[in-house]
Amino acid sequence: MRKRLFSNTNTLFKKMFILMSLSIFIPVALVGYLSYSRSKAQLESVSSQFLADNLQLNGKQIDNFFQNVENESGKTISSLELQKLLRMEPPETYKEEVEFIKRLTGVVTQLKGSYETYVLPMDIEAYPNYSKLINFNKLRPEHYQRAAEQVGKGVWFQEWDENARRSNFIYVRAIRSSYYYEALGVIAIQISDSLLREELAFPSSFQNYTLLMVDGNNRIISHPNPREYGNTYEQETGWTGAGIVLQQEGWKLYATVPQKELTGHLDQIKNFTLWIVLGSLFVITLFLVLIVRNFTIPIKQLVSHMVKVRSGALTHFAFNDYQKDEIGQLVKGYNQMITGMSDLLLATKEMEAGKRQLELQTLNHQINPHFFYNTLDSIKWRAESAGEKHIASMVTKLASLLRFSLNNGDEWTTVEREIDHARTYLDIELLRSNRSFQVYFQVDPKITKLKMIKLVLQPIMENAVKHGINKLPEGIGKIRMTAKLQDEDLVFVIEDNGPGLSEGLRLNLEDRRANGEESGGIGLRNVHKRMQLHFGHEYGIQIDPEPNSGFRLTVRHPIASVT
């Protein structure tokens, strides 16, 4: 066995060296890899942040550009002269339409700003010559409808100009009457994609930097390459991109750039990291051998001492008490275990000696129950023959009291039998003493058949009689017991109207009144201790420190299922 222990100790060095090597070499290699990756990621992050800032800047530029277009439309739709023209009935003759075109053209010429602007009546089909003149057929009925539904603003949409091979952005806003607020017509402002892209700022450090716009369906509506128009936007492999949502119609602005332009060349960083990792691993290996040896040698000595302990020598392991590392804590715990084992052996010997003494005392005081009961029956028979009914009753109750206490060593009973036992004791007290007192029992019928440990209530009643009732004048003593269910526990409240606690005295279960010898029976202290040994510290006796009068305590007993 000893050879096996030392063999295991020798292999401990190899196992620890391998495990510690792996636990260090792998992290060091990972640190080198992560350092390289982190450096690469930082470069990408800086570049990406620069691109994100540029994207935000361009997004604001486009939003501001579109906002200027919308603001310019406000000047036109507020013209009362324009509203007056659009409120007129559609022309019925060619001459009337020519007159309408002259007047409308003059007003629009005066009001229009820097952008290509069109004004169209709501019923544009009633103005065929005007429609042919302006040659603006890009508005569909749904555009009129959407513009009329907007209040205080218009709608943007995008169209492809096949002739110019470019994308156009059109802002449509309803022209409303200042009096009745009905839609009289619409103003349409057309912006070419090339004009819009003049507002964009491109970083000079990226040659292939691309800005594009997509609609709500992710279709490209603005791109430096017209052939990309209408395609679904998907980021190309090897490219990095980011996007932001614009204020117009859920459109998005994307910026993309090749990954290589962001990272650049990282070969120098990669080689430098590799040499650092290899050098670190070599130095770590040297130190690791020394560390493992310093750890395994004390363990080997401790194993040798364990062999001695196994043979019965319970001595402490000699070690430097000032060593506070893990080995020092291990040895300290080991020595504490040796001390605990020694104390446990000593306590076991004392318990065995006490147990033998208790068995001897039990044999010396053992009385044959049948002989005792037969003797009491004889006394009862003679008392009845002599006409001493009180003596006969007292003997009968005493026999019942003793029979319940012995009960073949069974420690469990029912609530009903426990309460009857307490009643029997009180009846005996009333018969044997010349002092009368009143007893009240209030018991919940639901709990009478529940199980509980016996000899709980009788010692408490004995305590109430001796220290409470016997100190009162004749006939005024009262004992009240309430038994009920509370919070899934059995609860017994016993109180008397005796003198209670002296002023300024705080009673607990360690006081004389709770002492078993002083109370003449098992005593409150023993009942409390027995219940806590059975059920835990949350159960037992709780004394009311400040009752209204007399003395009051509560017994808490769990609901138990005992077969």
C-alpha positions as CSV (number, residue, x, y, z in Angstrom):
1,M,0.0,0.0,0.0
2,R,2.8,2.3,0.9
3,K,4.6,1.7,-2.4
4,R,1.4,2.4,-4.3
5,L,1.0,5.8,-2.5
6,F,4.6,6.8,-3.4
7,S,4.2,5.6,-6.9
8,N,1.1,7.8,-7.2
9,T,3.1,10.7,-5.8
10,N,5.8,10.2,-8.4
11,T,3.3,10.2,-11.2
12,L,1.8,13.4,-9.8
13,F,4.8,15.4,-11.0
14,K,4.3,14.1,-14.6
15,K,0.6,14.7,-14.5
16,M,0.9,18.2,-13.0
17,F,3.7,19.2,-15.4
18,I,1.7,18.0,-18.4
19,L,-1.5,19.6,-17.2
20,M,0.2,22.9,-16.2
21,S,2.1,23.0,-19.5
22,L,-1.1,22.6,-21.5
23,S,-2.9,25.1,-19.2
24,I,-0.1,27.7,-19.9
25,F,1.1,26.9,-23.4
26,I,-2.4,26.9,-24.9
27,P,-3.4,30.3,-23.3
28,V,0.0,31.8,-24.3
29,A,-0.6,30.7,-27.9
30,L,-4.1,32.0,-27.7
31,V,-2.9,35.3,-26.3
32,G,-0.5,35.6,-29.2
33,Y,-3.2,34.8,-31.7
34,L,-5.7,37.1,-29.9
35,S,-3.1,39.9,-29.8
36,Y,-2.6,39.7,-33.5
37,S,-6.4,39.4,-34.1
38,R,-7.0,42.3,-31.7
39,S,-4.5,44.5,-33.5
40,K,-6.1,43.6,-36.8
41,A,-9.6,44.3,-35.3
42,Q,-8.4,47.7,-33.9
43,L,-7.2,48.7,-37.3
44,E,-10.5,47.6,-38.8
45,S,-12.4,49.3,-36.0
46,V,-10.7,52.6,-36.5
47,S,-11.3,52.4,-40.2
48,S,-14.8,51.3,-39.8
49,Q,-15.5,54.1,-37.3
50,F,-14.1,56.6,-39.8
51,L,-16.4,55.1,-42.5
52,A,-19.4,55.2,-40.0
53,D,-18.7,58.9,-39.3
54,N,-18.6,59.6,-43.0
55,L,-21.8,57.6,-43.5
56,Q,-23.5,59.7,-40.8
57,L,-22.3,62.9,-42.4
58,N,-23.6,61.9,-45.8
59,G,-26.9,60.8,-44.3
60,K,-27.3,64.2,-42.7
61,Q,-26.3,65.8,-46.0
62,I,-29.0,63.9,-47.9
63,D,-31.6,64.5,-45.2
64,N,-30.8,68.2,-45.3
65,F,-31.0,68.3,-49.1
66,F,-34.4,66.6,-49.1
67,Q,-35.6,68.9,-46.3
68,N,-34.6,72.0,-48.4
69,V,-36.7,70.6,-51.3
70,E,-39.6,70.1,-49.0
71,N,-39.2,73.6,-47.5
72,E,-39.1,75.1,-51.0
73,S,-42.5,73.4,-51.8
74,G,-44.1,75.2,-48.9
75,K,-43.6,78.6,-50.5
76,T,-45.4,77.4,-53.6
77,I,-48.4,75.7,-52.0
78,S,-49.1,78.8,-49.8
79,S,-49.7,81.1,-52.8
80,L,-53.3,82.3,-52.8
81,E,-53.2,83.1,-56.5
82,L,-52.2,79.6,-57.2
83,Q,-55.0,78.2,-55.0
84,K,-57.4,80.5,-56.8
85,L,-56.4,79.1,-60.2
86,L,-56.7,75.5,-59.1
87,R,-60.1,76.1,-57.4
88,M,-61.6,77.2,-60.8
89,E,-63.8,74.8,-62.7
90,P,-61.9,72.8,-65.4
91,P,-61.9,74.5,-68.8
92,E,-64.6,73.5,-71.2
93,T,-63.0,74.9,-74.4
94,Y,-59.5,75.1,-75.8
95,K,-59.5,78.8,-75.4
96,E,-60.3,78.6,-71.7
97,E,-57.5,76.0,-71.2
98,V,-55.0,78.2,-73.0
99,E,-55.9,81.1,-70.7
100,F,-55.5,78.8,-67.7
101,I,-52.1,77.6,-68.9
102,K,-50.9,81.2,-69.3
103,R,-51.9,82.2,-65.9
104,L,-50.7,79.0,-64.2
105,T,-47.4,79.1,-66.0
106,G,-46.8,82.7,-64.9
107,V,-47.5,81.9,-61.3
108,V,-45.3,78.8,-61.3
109,T,-42.5,80.7,-62.9
110,Q,-42.6,83.3,-60.2
111,L,-42.8,80.8,-57.4
112,K,-40.4,78.0,-58.4
113,G,-37.0,77.8,-56.9
114,S,-33.8,76.0,-57.9
115,Y,-35.4,72.7,-58.7
116,E,-37.5,71.3,-61.5
117,T,-41.0,72.1,-60.3
118,Y,-44.5,71.1,-61.7
119,V,-48.0,72.0,-60.6
120,L,-50.8,69.7,-61.5
121,P,-54.5,69.9,-60.8
122,M,-56.1,67.0,-59.0
123,D,-58.1,66.2,-62.1
124,I,-55.2,66.3,-64.5
125,E,-57.2,64.5,-67.2
126,A,-59.5,67.5,-67.5
127,Y,-56.4,69.5,-68.8
128,P,-55.1,67.5,-71.8
129,N,-53.2,70.3,-73.4
130,Y,-51.5,71.4,-70.2
131,S,-50.5,67.8,-69.5
132,K,-49.1,67.6,-73.0
133,L,-47.3,70.9,-72.6
134,I,-45.4,70.0,-69.4
135,N,-44.8,66.5,-70.6
136,F,-44.7,65.2,-67.0
137,N,-46.5,61.8,-66.8
138,K,-44.6,60.3,-63.9
139,L,-47.4,60.7,-61.4
140,R,-49.9,57.9,-61.0
141,P,-53.3,58.0,-59.3
142,E,-51.8,56.5,-56.1
143,H,-49.3,59.4,-55.9
144,Y,-52.2,61.9,-55.9
145,Q,-54.0,59.8,-53.3
146,R,-51.1,59.5,-51.0
147,A,-50.3,63.2,-51.3
148,A,-53.9,64.1,-50.5
149,E,-53.8,61.9,-47.4
150,Q,-50.7,63.7,-45.9
151,V,-51.3,66.7,-43.7
152,G,-48.6,69.3,-43.7
153,K,-46.1,67.2,-45.7
154,G,-45.7,65.3,-48.9
155,V,-44.4,62.0,-50.1
156,W,-41.2,61.0,-51.9
157,F,-40.9,58.4,-54.6
158,Q,-38.3,57.3,-57.1
159,E,-38.5,56.8,-60.9
160,W,-36.0,55.5,-63.5
161,D,-35.5,57.8,-66.5
162,E,-34.9,55.4,-69.3
163,N,-33.9,58.2,-71.8
164,A,-31.4,59.8,-69.5
165,R,-30.3,56.5,-68.0
166,R,-30.5,57.9,-64.5
167,S,-32.7,57.7,-61.4
168,N,-35.0,60.6,-60.4
169,F,-36.4,61.5,-57.0
170,I,-39.8,63.2,-57.0
171,Y,-41.4,65.0,-54.1
172,V,-45.2,65.3,-54.3
173,R,-47.2,67.5,-52.0
174,A,-50.9,68.4,-52.0
175,I,-51.9,72.1,-52.6
176,R,-54.8,72.8,-50.3
177,S,-57.3,75.6,-50.0
178,S,-56.5,78.0,-47.2
179,Y,-60.2,78.3,-46.5
180,Y,-61.7,74.8,-46.8
181,Y,-58.4,72.8,-46.7
182,E,-59.5,70.5,-49.6
183,A,-56.8,69.2,-52.0
184,L,-56.9,71.4,-55.1
185,G,-53.8,70.0,-56.8
186,V,-50.3,68.8,-56.2
187,I,-46.8,70.2,-56.6
188,A,-44.1,67.8,-57.9
189,I,-40.4,68.6,-57.5
190,Q,-38.0,66.4,-59.5
191,I,-34.4,65.8,-58.4
192,S,-32.0,63.9,-60.5
193,D,-29.7,61.3,-58.9
194,S,-26.6,63.1,-60.2
195,L,-27.7,66.3,-58.5
196,L,-28.3,64.4,-55.3
197,R,-24.9,62.6,-55.4
198,E,-23.2,66.0,-55.7
199,E,-24.1,66.5,-52.0
200,L,-22.1,63.4,-51.0
201,A,-18.6,63.5,-49.5
202,F,-16.1,60.7,-50.4
203,P,-13.0,60.0,-48.3
204,S,-9.9,60.3,-50.4
205,S,-8.0,57.5,-48.6
206,F,-10.3,54.8,-50.0
207,Q,-10.2,54.4,-53.8
208,N,-13.2,52.0,-54.0
209,Y,-15.4,53.6,-51.5
210,T,-19.0,53.4,-52.7
211,L,-22.2,55.1,-51.4
212,L,-25.6,53.8,-52.6
213,M,-29.3,54.1,-51.6
214,V,-31.9,51.4,-51.4
215,D,-35.7,51.6,-50.9
216,G,-37.9,49.8,-48.4
217,N,-37.7,46.6,-50.4
218,N,-33.8,46.7,-50.4
219,R,-33.8,47.6,-54.2
220,I,-31.0,49.9,-55.3
221,I,-32.3,53.4,-56.2
222,S,-29.1,55.3,-56.3
223,H,-25.6,54.0,-57.3
224,P,-22.6,55.3,-59.2
225,N,-23.1,52.5,-61.7
226,P,-26.5,52.9,-63.4
227,R,-26.5,49.2,-64.3
228,E,-27.0,48.4,-60.6
229,Y,-30.3,50.2,-60.5
230,G,-33.3,48.0,-59.5
231,N,-31.1,45.1,-58.3
232,T,-31.5,43.8,-54.7
233,Y,-28.6,45.0,-52.6
234,E,-26.4,42.2,-51.2
235,Q,-23.0,42.9,-49.6
236,E,-20.3,41.3,-51.7
237,T,-17.8,38.8,-50.2
238,G,-14.6,40.6,-49.1
239,W,-16.3,43.9,-48.6
240,T,-17.3,45.7,-45.4
241,G,-20.4,47.8,-45.3
242,A,-22.7,49.7,-43.0
243,G,-26.0,51.5,-43.4
244,I,-28.3,54.1,-41.8
245,V,-32.0,54.8,-42.3
246,L,-32.9,58.1,-43.9
247,Q,-36.0,60.2,-43.0
248,Q,-37.6,59.7,-46.4
249,E,-39.9,56.7,-47.0
250,G,-37.8,54.2,-45.1
251,W,-34.9,54.6,-47.6
252,K,-31.4,53.6,-46.5
253,L,-28.0,54.8,-47.3
254,Y,-25.2,52.3,-47.4
255,A,-21.4,52.7,-47.5
256,T,-19.2,49.8,-48.7
257,V,-15.4,49.4,-49.1
258,P,-13.2,46.4,-49.8
259,Q,-11.8,44.6,-46.7
260,K,-8.2,44.9,-47.9
261,E,-8.4,48.7,-48.0
262,L,-9.4,48.7,-44.3
263,T,-6.8,46.3,-42.9
264,G,-3.7,47.0,-45.1
265,H,-0.7,44.7,-44.6
266,L,-0.3,43.0,-41.2
267,D,2.7,40.7,-41.9
268,Q,5.1,42.6,-39.6
269,I,2.6,42.4,-36.7
270,K,2.1,38.7,-37.4
271,N,5.9,37.9,-37.4
272,F,6.6,39.9,-34.3
273,T,3.8,38.2,-32.3
274,L,5.1,34.7,-33.3
275,W,8.6,35.4,-32.0
276,I,7.2,36.8,-28.7
277,V,5.1,33.7,-28.2
278,L,7.9,31.2,-28.9
279,G,10.3,33.0,-26.5
280,S,7.7,33.2,-23.8
281,L,7.0,29.5,-24.0
282,F,10.7,28.6,-23.6
283,V,11.1,30.7,-20.4
284,I,7.8,29.4,-19.0
285,T,8.9,25.8,-19.4
286,L,12.0,26.4,-17.2
287,F,10.0,28.1,-14.5
288,L,7.3,25.5,-14.7
289,V,9.7,22.6,-13.7
290,L,10.7,24.5,-10.6
291,I,7.2,25.4,-9.6
292,V,5.9,21.8,-10.0
293,R,8.7,20.4,-7.9
294,N,8.1,22.9,-5.1
295,F,4.5,21.8,-5.1
296,T,4.9,18.0,-5.3
297,I,7.6,17.6,-2.7
298,P,5.4,18.7,0.3
299,I,2.6,16.6,-1.1
300,K,4.9,13.6,-1.1
301,Q,5.9,14.2,2.5
302,L,2.2,14.6,3.5
303,V,1.4,11.2,1.8
304,S,4.2,9.6,3.9
305,H,2.6,11.0,7.1
306,M,-0.8,9.7,6.0
307,V,0.7,6.2,6.0
308,K,1.7,6.6,9.6
309,V,-1.8,7.9,10.5
310,R,-3.3,4.9,8.8
311,S,-1.3,2.7,11.2
312,G,-2.9,4.5,14.2
313,A,-0.4,7.3,15.0
314,L,-2.7,10.3,15.2
315,T,0.1,12.9,15.3
316,H,0.2,16.3,13.6
317,F,2.2,16.9,10.4
318,A,5.2,19.1,11.1
319,F,5.1,22.1,8.7
320,N,5.8,25.8,8.6
321,D,2.8,27.5,10.2
322,Y,3.7,30.8,8.5
323,Q,3.1,29.4,5.0
324,K,-0.3,30.8,3.9
325,D,-0.5,29.4,0.4
326,E,-2.7,26.5,-0.7
327,I,-0.3,23.9,0.6
328,G,-0.2,25.6,4.0
329,Q,-4.0,25.7,4.1
330,L,-4.1,22.0,3.1
331,V,-1.7,21.0,5.9
332,K,-3.6,23.2,8.3
333,G,-6.9,21.5,7.4
334,Y,-5.2,18.1,7.6
335,N,-3.9,18.8,11.1
336,Q,-7.4,20.1,12.1
337,M,-8.8,16.8,10.8
338,I,-6.3,14.9,12.9
339,T,-7.4,16.9,15.9
340,G,-11.1,16.3,15.1
341,M,-10.5,12.6,14.8
342,S,-8.7,12.5,18.2
343,D,-11.6,14.5,19.8
344,L,-14.2,12.3,18.1
345,L,-12.5,9.2,19.5
346,L,-12.4,10.7,23.0
347,A,-16.0,11.8,22.7
348,T,-17.0,8.3,21.5
349,K,-15.3,6.7,24.5
350,E,-17.1,9.1,26.9
351,M,-20.5,8.4,25.2
352,E,-20.0,4.7,25.4
353,A,-19.1,5.0,29.1
354,G,-22.2,7.2,29.7
355,K,-24.3,4.7,27.8
356,R,-23.1,1.8,29.9
357,Q,-23.7,3.8,33.1
358,L,-27.3,4.7,31.9
359,E,-28.0,1.1,31.1
360,L,-26.9,0.1,34.6
361,Q,-29.1,2.8,36.2
362,T,-32.1,1.7,34.0
363,L,-31.6,-1.9,35.2
364,N,-31.3,-0.8,38.8
365,H,-34.5,1.3,38.7
366,Q,-36.5,-1.0,36.4
367,I,-40.0,-2.0,37.9
368,N,-42.2,-4.7,36.5
369,P,-45.1,-2.8,35.0
370,H,-47.6,-5.7,35.6
371,F,-46.6,-5.9,39.2
372,F,-47.0,-2.1,39.5
373,Y,-50.5,-2.0,37.8
374,N,-51.7,-5.0,39.9
375,T,-50.6,-3.3,43.1
376,L,-52.5,-0.1,42.1
377,D,-55.6,-2.2,41.2
378,S,-55.5,-3.8,44.7
379,I,-55.3,-0.3,46.3
380,K,-58.2,0.8,44.2
381,W,-60.3,-2.3,45.2
382,R,-59.6,-1.8,48.9
383,A,-60.4,2.0,48.6
384,E,-63.7,1.2,47.0
385,S,-64.5,-1.4,49.6
386,A,-63.8,1.1,52.3
387,G,-65.9,3.7,50.6
388,E,-63.0,6.0,49.7
389,K,-64.1,7.0,46.2
390,H,-61.6,9.9,46.0
391,I,-58.7,7.5,46.7
392,A,-60.0,5.0,44.2
393,S,-60.4,7.7,41.5
394,M,-56.9,9.1,42.3
395,V,-55.4,5.6,42.0
396,T,-57.2,5.0,38.7
397,K,-56.0,8.2,37.2
398,L,-52.5,7.5,38.5
399,A,-52.5,4.1,36.8
400,S,-53.6,5.7,33.5
401,L,-50.9,8.4,33.9
402,L,-48.2,5.8,34.4
403,R,-49.5,3.5,31.6
404,F,-49.4,6.4,29.1
405,S,-45.9,7.3,30.2
406,L,-44.5,3.8,29.8
407,N,-46.5,2.6,26.8
408,N,-43.9,0.0,25.8
409,G,-41.3,2.7,24.9
410,D,-43.4,4.1,22.0
411,E,-42.6,7.9,21.8
412,W,-45.5,8.9,19.5
413,T,-49.2,9.3,20.3
414,T,-52.1,11.4,19.0
415,V,-53.1,14.9,20.0
416,E,-56.3,13.5,21.6
417,R,-54.4,11.1,23.9
418,E,-51.7,13.7,24.7
419,I,-54.5,16.1,25.8
420,D,-56.2,13.4,27.8
421,H,-52.9,12.7,29.5
422,A,-52.6,16.3,30.5
423,R,-56.2,16.3,31.8
424,T,-55.5,13.2,33.9
425,Y,-52.5,14.9,35.5
426,L,-54.6,18.0,36.3
427,D,-57.3,15.8,37.8
428,I,-54.7,14.2,40.1
429,E,-53.5,17.6,41.1
430,L,-57.1,18.6,42.0
431,L,-57.6,15.4,44.0
432,R,-54.4,15.3,45.9
433,S,-54.2,19.0,46.9
434,N,-56.7,21.1,48.9
435,R,-56.5,23.9,46.4
436,S,-59.0,24.2,43.7
437,F,-58.5,25.9,40.3
438,Q,-60.2,26.1,36.9
439,V,-59.0,24.4,33.7
440,Y,-60.2,25.3,30.2
441,F,-59.4,23.4,27.0
442,Q,-60.2,24.7,23.6
443,V,-59.3,22.1,20.9
444,D,-59.8,22.2,17.1
445,P,-61.6,18.9,16.3
446,K,-59.6,18.5,13.1
447,I,-56.4,17.9,14.9
448,T,-57.4,15.3,17.5
449,K,-56.2,12.3,15.3
450,L,-52.9,13.9,14.2
451,K,-49.6,12.4,15.5
452,M,-47.3,14.1,17.9
453,I,-44.5,13.0,20.3
454,K,-45.8,12.3,23.8
455,L,-45.1,13.9,27.2
456,V,-45.1,17.4,25.8
457,L,-48.2,19.0,27.5
458,Q,-48.0,17.3,30.9
459,P,-44.7,18.9,32.0
460,I,-46.0,22.3,30.9
461,M,-49.2,21.8,33.0
462,E,-47.0,20.7,35.9
463,N,-44.9,23.9,35.5
464,A,-48.1,26.0,35.4
465,V,-49.5,24.4,38.6
466,K,-46.3,24.6,40.6
467,H,-45.0,28.0,39.7
468,G,-48.4,29.7,38.9
469,I,-51.5,28.3,40.5
470,N,-49.9,27.3,43.8
471,K,-48.8,30.9,44.4
472,L,-52.4,32.2,44.1
473,P,-55.2,32.3,46.7
474,E,-57.6,29.4,46.9
475,G,-60.1,29.1,44.0
476,I,-58.9,31.9,41.7
477,G,-56.3,30.0,39.7
478,K,-57.0,29.4,36.0
479,I,-55.2,27.4,33.3
480,R,-56.2,27.7,29.7
481,M,-55.0,25.6,26.8
482,T,-55.8,26.2,23.1
483,A,-54.9,23.7,20.4
484,K,-55.1,24.6,16.7
485,L,-53.6,24.4,13.3
486,Q,-51.5,27.4,12.2
487,D,-49.3,27.7,9.1
488,E,-49.4,23.9,8.6
489,D,-48.2,23.3,12.2
490,L,-49.8,22.1,15.4
491,V,-49.8,25.0,17.9
492,F,-50.6,24.7,21.6
493,V,-51.0,27.9,23.7
494,I,-50.9,27.4,27.5
495,E,-51.3,30.3,29.9
496,D,-52.1,30.7,33.6
497,N,-53.1,33.7,35.7
498,G,-50.3,33.2,38.2
499,P,-47.8,35.9,39.3
500,G,-45.9,35.5,36.1
501,L,-42.4,36.9,35.8
502,S,-40.9,39.3,38.3
503,E,-40.6,42.9,37.1
504,G,-37.3,43.4,35.1
505,L,-36.7,39.6,34.8
506,R,-36.4,38.2,31.3
507,L,-37.1,34.4,31.3
508,N,-35.8,32.0,28.8
509,L,-35.5,28.2,28.7
510,E,-32.2,28.3,30.6
511,D,-33.8,29.9,33.8
512,R,-34.6,28.1,36.9
513,R,-38.3,28.0,36.1
514,A,-37.4,26.0,33.0
515,N,-35.0,23.7,34.7
516,G,-36.1,20.1,34.8
517,E,-35.0,19.4,38.4
518,E,-36.7,22.5,39.7
519,S,-40.1,21.7,38.1
520,G,-40.3,18.2,39.5
521,G,-40.7,16.5,36.1
522,I,-39.2,16.5,32.7
523,G,-39.4,20.3,32.7
524,L,-39.8,22.9,30.0
525,R,-36.2,22.8,29.1
526,N,-36.2,19.1,28.4
527,V,-39.4,19.3,26.4
528,H,-38.0,22.2,24.3
529,K,-34.7,20.4,23.8
530,R,-36.4,17.1,22.8
531,M,-38.6,18.8,20.2
532,Q,-35.7,20.6,18.7
533,L,-33.7,17.3,18.5
534,H,-36.7,15.8,16.7
535,F,-37.8,18.6,14.3
536,G,-35.1,21.3,14.3
537,H,-34.7,24.8,15.9
538,E,-37.8,26.3,14.4
539,Y,-40.0,24.1,16.6
540,G,-40.3,23.8,20.4
541,I,-41.4,26.2,23.2
542,Q,-41.5,30.0,22.9
543,I,-42.2,32.0,26.0
544,D,-44.1,35.2,25.8
545,P,-41.8,37.8,27.5
546,E,-44.5,40.3,28.1
547,P,-48.0,38.8,28.6
548,N,-50.9,41.0,29.7
549,S,-51.0,39.0,33.0
550,G,-49.7,35.7,34.3
551,F,-47.5,33.4,32.3
552,R,-48.0,32.3,28.6
553,L,-46.1,30.1,26.3
554,T,-46.6,28.6,22.8
555,V,-45.6,25.1,21.6
556,R,-45.1,24.6,17.9
557,H,-45.1,21.0,16.6
558,P,-45.0,19.9,12.9
559,I,-47.7,17.8,11.4
560,A,-46.0,14.4,11.2
561,S,-47.0,11.2,9.4
562,V,-45.9,8.2,11.6
563,T,-46.6,4.6,10.8
